[in-house]
């Protein structure tokens, strides 16, 4: 069994309607993370939730929301995540979008060819 590696999970919550230029903001974040050489990024779509406004967003058929939540998760070494934060700040500033960002320490077991 391999020993866990220490890493950081960066979790970014944005709305479906948030845009950066002609792209959805979540897509711009993933493209910049790739450009920055981060280990990987995953976008998750939230079928239901609410944010700061307490307005309920849901994907239920009879009650279509115009702004579902998207979560971008990125796990990498802490130094690489910290180096990406100014890029993330720039994306939010340029887009005028809003969101929530959390960071937490995680332990990673990596299987495959390229460790963090």
ZIMO-V193668 format. One record per run of one state. SS is the DSSP state (h for helix, s for strand, l for the rest). FROM is the first residue (numbers start at 1). LEN is the number of residues. If there is no record, write none. Layout:
SS,FROM,LEN  SS,FROM,LEN
This chain:
l,1,4  s,5,11  l,16,3  s,19,2  l,21,2  s,23,2  h,25,11  l,36,5  s,41,6  l,47,1  s,48,3  l,51,5  s,56,3  l,59,10  s,69,8  l,77,1  h,78,18  l,96,3  s,99,10  l,109,8
